[in-house]
Amino acid sequence: MPAPQKTNYHHTGPYNRIVFQEEFTEQFSTSGRYSAAAIPDMLNLLGMIERDTQINDVRQAAYMLATVMWETTSPQTITKVATNKKGQPILDKHKKPVVLKQRKWLMTMAPVSEIGHGKGRRYHEPVKVKSMPDGTVRITEQDGDQFKVTAAGDVSPLTKGAAMGTKDGGAASKVYDADDGAEHAYYGRGYVQLTWWSNYAKAGVALGRGLALLNDPDLVKTPEVAYALMSHGMRTGAGFANGRKFSQYFAGDVTDYVTARRMVNGSDHAEDIAAIARKFEAILLKSVPAANVPTPATQP
Protein backbone atom coordinates (compact mmCIF):
# COMPACT_ATOMS: atom_id res chain seq x y z
CA MET A 1 0.00 0.00 0.00
CA PRO A 2 1.45 3.40 -0.97
CA ALA A 3 2.30 5.77 1.86
CA PRO A 4 -0.32 8.47 2.52
CA GLN A 5 0.48 11.87 1.14
CA LYS A 6 0.74 15.00 3.23
CA THR A 7 -0.87 18.23 2.10
CA ASN A 8 1.67 20.82 1.07
CA TYR A 9 0.35 24.13 2.37
CA HIS A 10 3.17 26.30 1.10
CA HIS A 11 1.96 28.97 -1.32
CA THR A 12 2.67 32.58 -2.12
CA GLY A 13 1.19 34.71 -4.88
CA PRO A 14 -2.05 34.55 -6.84
CA TYR A 15 -4.99 32.22 -6.48
CA ASN A 16 -7.43 31.37 -9.27
CA ARG A 17 -10.13 33.99 -8.63
CA ILE A 18 -12.82 32.20 -10.66
CA VAL A 19 -12.38 28.97 -8.72
CA PHE A 20 -12.12 30.86 -5.43
CA GLN A 21 -15.38 32.74 -5.95
CA GLU A 22 -17.25 29.65 -7.15
CA GLU A 23 -16.05 27.59 -4.19
CA PHE A 24 -16.77 30.44 -1.77
CA THR A 25 -20.34 30.72 -2.98
CA GLU A 26 -20.84 26.97 -2.73
CA GLN A 27 -19.43 26.82 0.81
CA PHE A 28 -21.05 29.92 2.31
CA SER A 29 -24.16 30.94 0.34
CA THR A 30 -26.44 29.04 2.73
CA SER A 31 -24.86 30.64 5.79
CA GLY A 32 -26.98 33.13 7.70
CA ARG A 33 -24.18 35.69 7.55
CA TYR A 34 -23.64 35.41 3.77
CA SER A 35 -23.91 38.58 1.68
CA ALA A 36 -23.09 38.70 -2.03
CA ALA A 37 -22.46 42.43 -1.61
CA ALA A 38 -19.35 41.58 0.46
CA ILE A 39 -17.63 39.62 -2.32
CA PRO A 40 -15.77 42.62 -3.88
CA ASP A 41 -14.33 43.53 -0.48
CA MET A 42 -13.39 39.90 0.13
CA LEU A 43 -11.57 39.74 -3.21
CA ASN A 44 -9.76 42.98 -2.32
CA LEU A 45 -8.64 41.33 0.94
CA LEU A 46 -7.55 38.23 -0.97
CA GLY A 47 -5.51 40.48 -3.26
CA MET A 48 -3.63 41.93 -0.30
CA ILE A 49 -2.92 38.42 0.97
CA GLU A 50 -1.62 37.44 -2.48
CA ARG A 51 0.75 40.43 -2.54
CA ASP A 52 2.00 39.80 0.99
CA THR A 53 5.13 37.72 0.40
CA GLN A 54 5.38 36.97 4.13
CA ILE A 55 2.10 35.04 4.02
CA ASN A 56 3.42 31.78 2.61
CA ASP A 57 1.04 29.17 4.02
CA VAL A 58 -2.51 28.49 2.85
CA ARG A 59 -3.56 28.01 6.48
CA GLN A 60 -2.39 31.51 7.36
CA ALA A 61 -4.49 32.96 4.55
CA ALA A 62 -7.46 30.80 5.56
CA TYR A 63 -7.31 31.98 9.16
CA MET A 64 -7.05 35.63 8.14
CA LEU A 65 -10.09 35.32 5.89
CA ALA A 66 -12.05 33.49 8.60
CA THR A 67 -11.14 36.07 11.23
CA VAL A 68 -12.20 38.93 8.99
CA MET A 69 -15.49 37.22 8.13
CA TRP A 70 -16.27 36.83 11.83
CA GLU A 71 -14.98 40.18 13.09
CA THR A 72 -16.61 42.30 10.36
CA THR A 73 -20.04 40.70 10.51
CA SER A 74 -22.31 43.55 11.55
CA PRO A 75 -26.02 44.41 11.75
CA GLN A 76 -27.48 45.63 8.46
CA THR A 77 -30.99 46.61 7.43
CA ILE A 78 -32.35 44.54 4.54
CA THR A 79 -35.41 45.75 2.65
CA LYS A 80 -37.67 43.69 0.44
CA VAL A 81 -41.13 43.94 -1.06
CA ALA A 82 -43.76 41.89 0.77
CA THR A 83 -45.43 39.23 -1.39
CA ASN A 84 -48.47 37.00 -1.06
CA LYS A 85 -48.53 33.21 -1.42
CA LYS A 86 -48.55 33.58 -5.21
CA GLY A 87 -45.39 35.68 -5.12
CA GLN A 88 -47.23 38.86 -6.05
CA PRO A 89 -46.42 42.18 -4.34
CA ILE A 90 -48.73 43.15 -1.48
CA LEU A 91 -50.05 46.69 -1.93
CA ASP A 92 -51.04 49.19 0.74
CA LYS A 93 -54.18 51.36 0.66
CA HIS A 94 -52.38 53.77 -1.68
CA LYS A 95 -51.68 50.94 -4.13
CA LYS A 96 -47.96 51.06 -3.34
CA PRO A 97 -45.90 47.93 -2.58
CA VAL A 98 -45.48 47.14 1.10
CA VAL A 99 -41.78 47.22 1.96
CA LEU A 100 -40.50 45.10 4.83
CA LYS A 101 -37.35 45.92 6.76
CA GLN A 102 -35.33 43.25 8.50
CA ARG A 103 -32.25 43.66 10.70
CA LYS A 104 -29.69 40.94 9.98
CA TRP A 105 -26.08 40.23 10.93
CA LEU A 106 -24.19 39.95 7.65
CA MET A 107 -20.54 39.64 6.64
CA THR A 108 -18.98 42.77 5.15
CA MET A 109 -15.33 41.65 4.69
CA ALA A 110 -14.39 45.34 5.01
CA PRO A 111 -12.84 47.21 7.95
CA VAL A 112 -15.52 48.21 10.44
CA SER A 113 -15.95 50.38 13.52
CA GLU A 114 -16.64 48.85 16.90
CA ILE A 115 -20.37 48.63 17.58
CA GLY A 116 -21.23 51.30 20.12
CA HIS A 117 -17.78 52.84 19.68
CA GLY A 118 -16.65 51.27 22.94
CA LYS A 119 -19.46 52.73 24.99
CA GLY A 120 -19.02 51.87 28.66
CA ARG A 121 -15.28 51.30 28.30
CA ARG A 122 -12.53 53.60 29.51
CA TYR A 123 -11.35 54.32 25.96
CA HIS A 124 -14.78 55.45 24.75
CA GLU A 125 -14.42 59.17 25.45
CA PRO A 126 -12.36 61.24 23.00
CA VAL A 127 -9.00 62.77 23.84
CA LYS A 128 -7.21 65.84 22.53
CA VAL A 129 -4.05 65.42 20.46
CA LYS A 130 -1.52 68.25 20.12
CA SER A 131 1.68 68.06 18.05
CA MET A 132 4.51 69.81 19.90
CA PRO A 133 7.52 71.72 18.49
CA ASP A 134 9.97 69.07 19.71
CA GLY A 135 8.30 66.35 17.60
CA THR A 136 6.39 64.76 20.44
CA VAL A 137 2.61 64.69 20.82
CA ARG A 138 0.67 65.73 23.91
CA ILE A 139 -2.43 63.73 24.81
CA THR A 140 -5.03 65.27 27.10
CA GLU A 141 -7.77 63.02 28.43
CA GLN A 142 -11.14 64.30 29.59
CA ASP A 143 -10.27 63.99 33.28
CA GLY A 144 -7.29 66.31 32.74
CA ASP A 145 -4.54 63.66 32.73
CA GLN A 146 -1.86 64.43 30.16
CA PHE A 147 0.73 62.25 28.47
CA LYS A 148 3.68 62.64 26.10
CA VAL A 149 4.07 60.40 23.07
CA THR A 150 7.50 60.27 21.42
CA ALA A 151 8.14 59.77 17.72
CA ALA A 152 8.92 56.14 18.60
CA GLY A 153 5.45 55.70 20.09
CA ASP A 154 6.64 55.58 23.70
CA VAL A 155 4.21 57.02 26.27
CA SER A 156 5.04 58.81 29.53
CA PRO A 157 2.84 60.86 31.93
CA LEU A 158 3.04 64.64 31.99
CA THR A 159 0.83 65.06 35.05
CA LYS A 160 1.43 63.45 38.42
CA GLY A 161 -0.54 60.26 38.96
CA ALA A 162 -1.88 60.18 35.37
CA ALA A 163 -3.73 56.97 34.57
CA MET A 164 -4.72 56.11 31.03
CA GLY A 165 -8.46 56.08 30.32
CA THR A 166 -11.42 57.99 31.71
CA LYS A 167 -14.84 57.17 33.08
CA ASP A 168 -17.35 56.92 30.28
CA GLY A 169 -19.89 59.73 30.42
CA GLY A 170 -17.97 61.82 32.92
CA ALA A 171 -17.80 65.61 32.69
CA ALA A 172 -14.82 67.10 30.87
CA SER A 173 -12.28 68.88 33.08
CA LYS A 174 -11.23 72.52 32.67
CA VAL A 175 -7.82 71.31 31.50
CA TYR A 176 -9.48 69.33 28.72
CA ASP A 177 -11.77 72.17 27.64
CA ALA A 178 -8.82 74.59 27.51
CA ASP A 179 -6.58 72.28 25.49
CA ASP A 180 -6.20 73.36 21.85
CA GLY A 181 -5.44 69.92 20.46
CA ALA A 182 -7.50 68.09 17.85
CA GLU A 183 -10.21 65.85 19.32
CA HIS A 184 -10.20 62.17 18.34
CA ALA A 185 -11.81 58.99 19.64
CA TYR A 186 -9.91 55.71 19.71
CA TYR A 187 -12.61 53.03 19.68
CA GLY A 188 -12.12 49.82 17.74
CA ARG A 189 -11.52 50.02 14.01
CA GLY A 190 -10.21 47.68 11.34
CA TYR A 191 -10.37 43.99 10.41
CA VAL A 192 -9.05 43.08 13.87
CA GLN A 193 -10.09 46.06 15.91
CA LEU A 194 -7.51 48.45 17.31
CA THR A 195 -8.47 50.31 20.52
CA TRP A 196 -6.91 52.89 22.93
CA TRP A 197 -4.94 55.92 21.74
CA SER A 198 -1.64 54.44 22.98
CA ASN A 199 -2.13 51.39 20.73
CA TYR A 200 -2.84 53.61 17.73
CA ALA A 201 0.49 55.34 18.40
CA LYS A 202 2.47 52.11 18.77
CA ALA A 203 0.79 50.44 15.78
CA GLY A 204 1.58 53.33 13.45
CA VAL A 205 5.24 53.22 14.40
CA ALA A 206 5.34 49.43 13.96
CA LEU A 207 3.99 49.81 10.41
CA GLY A 208 6.51 52.50 9.51
CA ARG A 209 3.88 55.25 9.52
CA GLY A 210 5.14 57.15 12.54
CA LEU A 211 2.33 58.73 14.54
CA ALA A 212 -0.03 58.92 11.54
CA LEU A 213 -2.62 56.60 13.10
CA LEU A 214 -2.62 58.61 16.32
CA ASN A 215 -3.20 61.82 14.40
CA ASP A 216 -5.79 60.31 12.06
CA PRO A 217 -7.38 57.20 13.62
CA ASP A 218 -9.80 56.71 10.72
CA LEU A 219 -6.81 55.56 8.64
CA VAL A 220 -7.28 52.21 10.39
CA LYS A 221 -10.55 51.78 8.49
CA THR A 222 -8.76 51.84 5.13
CA PRO A 223 -8.28 48.26 3.86
CA GLU A 224 -4.52 48.68 3.32
CA VAL A 225 -3.82 49.85 6.88
CA ALA A 226 -6.31 47.40 8.44
CA TYR A 227 -4.64 44.54 6.56
CA ALA A 228 -1.12 45.66 7.47
CA LEU A 229 -2.10 45.72 11.16
CA MET A 230 -3.64 42.25 11.02
CA SER A 231 -0.76 40.71 9.06
CA HIS A 232 1.94 42.28 11.24
CA GLY A 233 0.25 41.19 14.47
CA MET A 234 -0.47 37.63 13.39
CA ARG A 235 3.00 37.12 11.91
CA THR A 236 5.05 38.69 14.69
CA GLY A 237 2.84 38.42 17.78
CA ALA A 238 3.05 42.21 18.22
CA GLY A 239 0.25 44.51 19.34
CA PHE A 240 -3.18 42.90 19.66
CA ALA A 241 -1.70 39.38 19.31
CA ASN A 242 0.01 39.58 22.75
CA GLY A 243 3.03 37.55 21.68
CA ARG A 244 1.04 34.84 19.89
CA LYS A 245 1.77 34.31 16.21
CA PHE A 246 1.09 32.13 13.17
CA SER A 247 4.18 29.94 13.63
CA GLN A 248 2.72 28.59 16.90
CA TYR A 249 -0.43 27.29 15.21
CA PHE A 250 0.50 26.52 11.59
CA ALA A 251 3.83 24.84 10.95
CA GLY A 252 4.64 21.54 9.27
CA ASP A 253 2.00 19.02 10.32
CA VAL A 254 0.61 21.31 13.02
CA THR A 255 -2.75 22.89 12.19
CA ASP A 256 -4.58 24.42 15.14
CA TYR A 257 -7.35 26.74 14.00
CA VAL A 258 -9.09 26.60 17.39
CA THR A 259 -6.19 27.74 19.58
CA ALA A 260 -5.16 30.32 16.97
CA ARG A 261 -8.05 32.43 18.27
CA ARG A 262 -5.73 33.42 21.12
CA MET A 263 -4.05 35.82 18.69
CA VAL A 264 -7.18 37.95 18.64
CA ASN A 265 -9.62 37.32 21.46
CA GLY A 266 -8.74 34.44 23.75
CA SER A 267 -11.14 31.56 23.18
CA ASP A 268 -14.21 33.61 22.21
CA HIS A 269 -16.06 31.78 19.40
CA ALA A 270 -12.87 29.83 18.66
CA GLU A 271 -14.72 26.75 17.36
CA ASP A 272 -17.00 28.83 15.11
CA ILE A 273 -14.07 30.65 13.52
CA ALA A 274 -12.10 27.41 13.17
CA ALA A 275 -14.99 25.89 11.20
CA ILE A 276 -14.97 28.88 8.86
CA ALA A 277 -11.18 28.65 8.49
CA ARG A 278 -11.37 24.99 7.49
CA LYS A 279 -13.81 25.91 4.73
CA PHE A 280 -11.48 28.66 3.51
CA GLU A 281 -8.56 26.24 3.59
CA ALA A 282 -10.42 23.88 1.25
CA ILE A 283 -11.38 26.79 -1.01
CA LEU A 284 -7.82 28.11 -1.21
CA LEU A 285 -6.27 24.70 -1.87
CA LYS A 286 -8.62 24.23 -4.81
CA SER A 287 -7.76 27.75 -6.00
CA VAL A 288 -3.98 27.33 -6.18
CA PRO A 289 -3.18 27.68 -9.91
CA ALA A 290 -2.49 24.30 -11.47
CA ALA A 291 1.01 25.29 -12.57
CA ASN A 292 1.89 26.19 -8.97
CA VAL A 293 0.52 23.09 -7.25
CA PRO A 294 3.52 21.36 -5.68
CA THR A 295 3.88 17.61 -5.64
CA PRO A 296 2.63 16.47 -2.22
CA ALA A 297 5.38 15.35 0.11
CA THR A 298 5.44 11.64 0.87
CA GLN A 299 5.58 10.53 4.47
CA PRO A 300 8.57 8.34 5.33
Buried (B, 14 or more C-beta within 10 A) or exposed (E): EEEEEEEBBEBBEBBBEEBBBBBBBEBBEEEEBBBEEBBEBBBBBBBBBBEBEEBBBBBBBBBBBBBBBBBBBBEBEEEEEEEEEEEEEEEEEEEEBEEEEEEEEBBBBBBBBBEEBBEEBBBBBBBBBBBEEEEBBBBBBBBBBBBBBBEEBEBEBEBEEBEBBBEBEEEBBEBBEEBEBEEBBBBBBBBBBBBBBBBBBBBBBBBEBBBBBBBBBEBBBEBEBBBBBBBBBBBBBBBBBEEBBBBBBBEEEEBBBBEBBBBBBEEEBBEEBBEBBBBBBBBBBEBBEEEEEEEEEEEE
